Amino acid sequence: MKALGLDIGFLFQSDVNFEKGAAELLAARPELADLVHLMSRDRAEFQNKLAEYRNTYLEHRDVQPDPNMLASFHRLDSAETMFENVWQAIEDYVVLYVIAKLPPTIQVVEIPGEQREPDRPTRFRFALLNAPNAVP
């Protein structure tokens, strides 16, 4: 995101710093409200748990982690779900940022899963609005 011109480092900070950074971003760029909302939801649903696992167990090992948390992260299905969550969050954040920068005649649409090519499962495409033969 930083390479695209948007610093979202506050996403990975404490709750207080996240709220402050989110408020500053919304004040400067209100068109990014959907992005901030999604980041808040992701923090609540999976990101904070992943950060706790990484920080308290993998990286520092300075705090005795919850054994139930460790057990949940050490299952293959959990690892696959977490990878999928993170990968989709990256895609969603980039797409929401790009959408906010597009002119009104261009839209980003999600390609239904059954229409994606198995060897190249592209998730999004651009569409022209109000143009001859446009497909929304």
Contact map, one row per residue, 1 for C-alpha under 8 A:
1111111100000000000000000000000000000000000000000000000000000000000000000000000000000000000001000000000000000000000000000000000000000000
1111111100000000000000000000000000000000000000000000000000000000000000000000000000000000000000000000000000000000000000000000000000000000
1111110000000000000000000000000000000000000000000000000000000000000000000000000000000000000000000000000000000000000000000000000000000000
1111110000000000000000000000000000000000000000000000000000000000000000000000000000000000000000000000000000000000000000000000000000000000
1111111000000000000000000000000000000000000000000000000000000000000000000000000000000000000000000000000000000000000000000000000000000000
1111111100000000000000000000000000000000000000000000000000000000000000000000000000000000000000000000000000000000000000000000000000000000
1100111111000000000000000000000000000000000000000000000000000000000000000000000000000000000000000000000000000000000000000000000000000000
1100011111100000000000000000000000000000000000000000000000000000000000000000000000000000000000000000000000000000000000000000000000000000
0000001111111000000000000000000000000000000000000000000000000000000000000000000000000000000000000000000000000000000000000000000000000000
0000001111111000110011000000000000000000000000000000000000000000000000000000000000000000000000000000000000000000000000000000000000000000
0000000111111000010010000000000000000010000000000000000000000000000000000000000000000000000000000000000000000000000000000000000000000000
0000000011111100010000000000000000000000000000000000000000000000000000000000000000000000000000000000000000000000000000000000000000000000
0000000011111111110000000000000000000000000000000000000000000000000000000000000000000000000000000000000000000000000000000000000000000000
0000000000011111110000000000000000000000000000000000000000000000000000000000000000000000000000000000000000000000000000000000000000000000
0000000000001111111000000000000000000000000000000000000000000000000000000000000000000000000000000000000000000000000000000000000000000000
0000000000001111111100000000000000000000000000000000000000000000000000000000000000000000000000000000000000000000000000000000000000000000
0000000001001111111110000000000000000000000000000000000000000000000000000000000000000000000000000000000000000000000000000000000000000000
0000000001111111111111000000000000000000000000000000000000000000000000000000000000000000000000000000000000000000000000000000000000000000
0000000000000011111111100000000000000000000000000000000000000000000000000000000000000000000000000000000000000000000000000000000000000000
0000000000000001111111110000000000000000000000000000000000000000000000000000000000000000000000000000000000000000000000000000000000000000
0000000001100000111111111000000000000000000000000000000000000000000000000000000000000000000000000000000000000000000000000000000000000000
0000000001000000011111111100000000010000000000000000000000000000000000000000000000000000000000000000000000000000000000000000000000000000
0000000000000000001111111110000000000000000000000000000000000000000000000000000000000000000000000000000000000000000000000000000000000000
0000000000000000000111111111000000000000000000000000000000000000000000000000000000000000000000000000000000000000000000000000000000000000
0000000000000000000011111111110100000000000000000000000000000000000000000000000000000000000000000000000000000000000000000000000000000000
0000000000000000000001111111111110010000000000000000000000000000000000000000000000000000000000000000000000000000000000000000000000000000
0000000000000000000000111111110000000000000000000000000000000000000000000000000000000000000000000000000000000000000000000000000000000000
0000000000000000000000011111110000000000000000000000000000000000000000000000000000000000000000000000000000000000000000000000000000000000
0000000000000000000000001111111110000000000000000000000000000000000000000000000000000000000000000000000000000000000000000000000000000000
0000000000000000000000001111111110000000000000000000000000000000000000000000000000000000000000000000000000000000000000000000000000000000
0000000000000000000000000100111111000000000000000000000000000000000000000000000000000000000000000001000000000000000000000000000000000000
0000000000000000000000001100111111110000000000000000000000000000000000000000000000000000000000011001000000000000000000000000000000000000
0000000000000000000000000100111111111000000000000000000000000000000000000000000000000000000000000000000000000000000000000000000000000000
0000000000000000000000000000001111111100000000000000000000000000000000000000000000000000000000010000000000000000000000000000000000000000
0000000000000000000000000000000111111110000000000000000000000000000000000000000000000000000010011000000000000000000000000000000000000000
0000000000000000000001000100000111111111000000000000000000000000000000000000000000000000000000000000000000000000000000000000000000000000
0000000000000000000000000000000011111111100000000000000000000000000000000000000000000000000000000000000000000000000000000000000000000000
0000000000000000000000000000000001111111110000000000000000000000000000000000000000000000000010000000000000000000000000000000000000000000
0000000000100000000000000000000000111111111000000000000000000000000000000000000000000000000000000000000000000000000000000000000000000000
0000000000000000000000000000000000011111111100000000000000000000000000000000000000000000000000000000000000000000000000000000000000000000
0000000000000000000000000000000000001111111110000000000000000000000000000000000000000000000000000000000000000000000000000000000000000000
0000000000000000000000000000000000000111111111100000000000000000000000000000000000000000100000000000000000000000000000000000000000000000
0000000000000000000000000000000000000011111111110000000000000000000000000000000000000000000000000000000000000000000000000000000000000000
0000000000000000000000000000000000000001111111110000000000000000000000000000000000000000000000000000000000000000000000000000000000000000
0000000000000000000000000000000000000000111111111000000000000000000000000000000000000000000000000000000000000000000000000000000000000000
0000000000000000000000000000000000000000011111111100000000000000000000000000000001001000000000000000000000000000000000000000000000000000
0000000000000000000000000000000000000000011111111110000000000000000000000000000000000000000000000000000000000000000000000000000000000000
0000000000000000000000000000000000000000001111111111000000000000000000000000000000000000000000000000000000000000000000000000000000000000
0000000000000000000000000000000000000000000011111111100000000000000000000000000000000000000000000000000000000000000000000000000000000000
0000000000000000000000000000000000000000000001111111110000000000000000000000000001000000000000000000000000000000000000000000000000000000
0000000000000000000000000000000000000000000000111111111000000000000000000000000000000000000000000000000000000000000000000000000000000000
0000000000000000000000000000000000000000000000011111111110000000000000000000000000000000000000000000000000000000000000000000000000000000
0000000000000000000000000000000000000000000000001111111111000000100011001000000000000000000000000000000000000000000000000000000000000000
0000000000000000000000000000000000000000000000000111111111100000000000000000000000000000000000000000000000000000000000000000000000000000
0000000000000000000000000000000000000000000000000011111111111000000000000000000000000000000000000000000000000000000000000000000000000000
0000000000000000000000000000000000000000000000000001111111111111100000000000000000000000000000000000000000000000000000000000000000000000
0000000000000000000000000000000000000000000000000001111111111111100000000000000000000000000000000000000000000000000000000000000000000000
0000000000000000000000000000000000000000000000000000111111111000000000000000000000000000000000000000000000000000000000000000000000000000
0000000000000000000000000000000000000000000000000000011111111000000000000000000000000000000000000000000000000000000000000000000000000000
0000000000000000000000000000000000000000000000000000001111111110000000000000000000000000000000000000000000000000000000000000000000000000
0000000000000000000000000000000000000000000000000000001111111111000000000000000000000000000000000000000000000000000000000000000000000000
0000000000000000000000000000000000000000000000000000000110011111000000000000000000000000000000000000000000000000000000000000000000000000
0000000000000000000000000000000000000000000000000000000110011111100000000000000000000000000000000000000000000000000000000000000000000000
0000000000000000000000000000000000000000000000000000000110001111110000000000000000000000000000000000000000000000000000000000000000000000
0000000000000000000000000000000000000000000000000000100110000011111011000000000000000000000000000000000000000000000000000000000000000000
0000000000000000000000000000000000000000000000000000000000000001111111000000000000000000000000000000000000000000000000000000000000000000
0000000000000000000000000000000000000000000000000000000000000000111111100000000000000000000000000000000000000000000000000000000000000000
0000000000000000000000000000000000000000000000000000000000000000011111110000000000000000000000000000000000000000000000000000000000000000
0000000000000000000000000000000000000000000000000000100000000000111111111000000000000000000000000000000000000000000000000000000000000000
0000000000000000000000000000000000000000000000000000100000000000111111111100000000000000000000000000000000000000000000000000000000000000
0000000000000000000000000000000000000000000000000000000000000000001111111110000000000000000000000000000000000000000000000000000000000000
0000000000000000000000000000000000000000000000000000000000000000000111111110010000000000000000000000000000000000000000000000000000000000
0000000000000000000000000000000000000000000000000000100000000000000011111110011000000000000000000000000000000000000000000000000000000000
0000000000000000000000000000000000000000000000000000000000000000000001111111011000000000000000000000000000000000000000000000000000000000
0000000000000000000000000000000000000000000000000000000000000000000000111111111000000000000000000000000000000000000000000000000000000000
0000000000000000000000000000000000000000000000000000000000000000000000000111111100000000000000000000000000000000000000000000000000000000
0000000000000000000000000000000000000000000000000000000000000000000000000011111110000000000000000000000000000000000000000000000000000000
0000000000000000000000000000000000000000000000000000000000000000000000011111111111000000000000000000000000000000000000000000000000000000
0000000000000000000000000000000000000000000000000000000000000000000000001111111111100000000000000000000000000000000000000000000000000000
0000000000000000000000000000000000000000000000000000000000000000000000000001111111110000000000000000000000000000000000000000000000000000
0000000000000000000000000000000000000000000000000000000000000000000000000000111111111000000000000000000000000000000000000000000000000000
0000000000000000000000000000000000000000000001000100000000000000000000000000011111111100000000000000000000000000000000000000000000000000
0000000000000000000000000000000000000000000000000000000000000000000000000000001111111110000000000000000000000000000000000000000000000000
0000000000000000000000000000000000000000000000000000000000000000000000000000000111111111000000000000000000000000000000000000000000000000
0000000000000000000000000000000000000000000001000000000000000000000000000000000011111111100000000000000000000000000000000000000000000000
0000000000000000000000000000000000000000000000000000000000000000000000000000000001111111110000000000000000000000000000000000000000000000
0000000000000000000000000000000000000000000000000000000000000000000000000000000000111111111000000000000000000000000000000000000000000000
0000000000000000000000000000000000000000000000000000000000000000000000000000000000011111111100000000000000000000000000000000000000000000
0000000000000000000000000000000000000000010000000000000000000000000000000000000000001111111110000000000000000000000000000000000000000000
0000000000000000000000000000000000000000000000000000000000000000000000000000000000000111111111000000000000000000000000000000000000000000
0000000000000000000000000000000000000000000000000000000000000000000000000000000000000011111111100000000000000000000000000000000000000000
0000000000000000000000000000000000000000000000000000000000000000000000000000000000000001111111110000000000000000000000000000000000000000
0000000000000000000000000000000000100100000000000000000000000000000000000000000000000000111111111000000000000000000000000000000000000000
1000000000000000000000000000000000000000000000000000000000000000000000000000000000000000011111111100000000000000000000000000000000000000
0000000000000000000000000000000000000000000000000000000000000000000000000000000000000000001111111110000000010000000000000000000000000000
0000000000000000000000000000000101100000000000000000000000000000000000000000000000000000000111111111000000000000000000000000000000000000
0000000000000000000000000000000100100000000000000000000000000000000000000000000000000000000011111111100000000000000000000000000000000000
0000000000000000000000000000000000000000000000000000000000000000000000000000000000000000000001111111110000000000000000000000000000000000
0000000000000000000000000000000000000000000000000000000000000000000000000000000000000000000000111111110000110000000000000000000000000000
0000000000000000000000000000001100000000000000000000000000000000000000000000000000000000000000011111110000000000000000000000000000000000
0000000000000000000000000000000000000000000000000000000000000000000000000000000000000000000000001111111000000000000000000000000000000000
0000000000000000000000000000000000000000000000000000000000000000000000000000000000000000000000000111111111100000000000000000000000000000
0000000000000000000000000000000000000000000000000000000000000000000000000000000000000000000000000000111111000000000000000000000000000000
0000000000000000000000000000000000000000000000000000000000000000000000000000000000000000000000000000011111100000000000000000000010000000
0000000000000000000000000000000000000000000000000000000000000000000000000000000000000000000000000000011111100000000000000000000111000000
0000000000000000000000000000000000000000000000000000000000000000000000000000000000000000000000000000011111110000000000000000011110000000
0000000000000000000000000000000000000000000000000000000000000000000000000000000000000000000000000010010111111000000000000000011110000001
0000000000000000000000000000000000000000000000000000000000000000000000000000000000000000000000100010000001111100000000000001111000000000
0000000000000000000000000000000000000000000000000000000000000000000000000000000000000000000000000000000000111110000000000001111000000001
0000000000000000000000000000000000000000000000000000000000000000000000000000000000000000000000000000000000011111000000000011100000000000
0000000000000000000000000000000000000000000000000000000000000000000000000000000000000000000000000000000000001111101100000111100000000000
0000000000000000000000000000000000000000000000000000000000000000000000000000000000000000000000000000000000000111111100000010000000000000
0000000000000000000000000000000000000000000000000000000000000000000000000000000000000000000000000000000000000011111100000010000000000000
0000000000000000000000000000000000000000000000000000000000000000000000000000000000000000000000000000000000000001111100000000000000000000
0000000000000000000000000000000000000000000000000000000000000000000000000000000000000000000000000000000000000011111110000000000000000000
0000000000000000000000000000000000000000000000000000000000000000000000000000000000000000000000000000000000000011111111011110000000000000
0000000000000000000000000000000000000000000000000000000000000000000000000000000000000000000000000000000000000000001111111100000000000000
0000000000000000000000000000000000000000000000000000000000000000000000000000000000000000000000000000000000000000000111111000000000000000
0000000000000000000000000000000000000000000000000000000000000000000000000000000000000000000000000000000000000000000011111000000000000000
0000000000000000000000000000000000000000000000000000000000000000000000000000000000000000000000000000000000000000000111111100000000000000
0000000000000000000000000000000000000000000000000000000000000000000000000000000000000000000000000000000000000000000111111110000000000000
0000000000000000000000000000000000000000000000000000000000000000000000000000000000000000000000000000000000000010000110011111100000000000
0000000000000000000000000000000000000000000000000000000000000000000000000000000000000000000000000000000000000111100100001111100000000000
0000000000000000000000000000000000000000000000000000000000000000000000000000000000000000000000000000000000011110000000000111110000000000
0000000000000000000000000000000000000000000000000000000000000000000000000000000000000000000000000000000000011110000000000111111000000000
0000000000000000000000000000000000000000000000000000000000000000000000000000000000000000000000000000000001111000000000000001111100000000
0000000000000000000000000000000000000000000000000000000000000000000000000000000000000000000000000000000001111000000000000000111110000111
0000000000000000000000000000000000000000000000000000000000000000000000000000000000000000000000000000000011100000000000000000011111100111
0000000000000000000000000000000000000000000000000000000000000000000000000000000000000000000000000000000111100000000000000000001111100111
0000000000000000000000000000000000000000000000000000000000000000000000000000000000000000000000000000000010000000000000000000000111110100
0000000000000000000000000000000000000000000000000000000000000000000000000000000000000000000000000000000000000000000000000000000111111100
0000000000000000000000000000000000000000000000000000000000000000000000000000000000000000000000000000000000000000000000000000000001111100
0000000000000000000000000000000000000000000000000000000000000000000000000000000000000000000000000000000000000000000000000000000000111110
0000000000000000000000000000000000000000000000000000000000000000000000000000000000000000000000000000000000000000000000000000001111111111
0000000000000000000000000000000000000000000000000000000000000000000000000000000000000000000000000000000000000000000000000000001110001111
0000000000000000000000000000000000000000000000000000000000000000000000000000000000000000000000000000000000101000000000000000001110000111
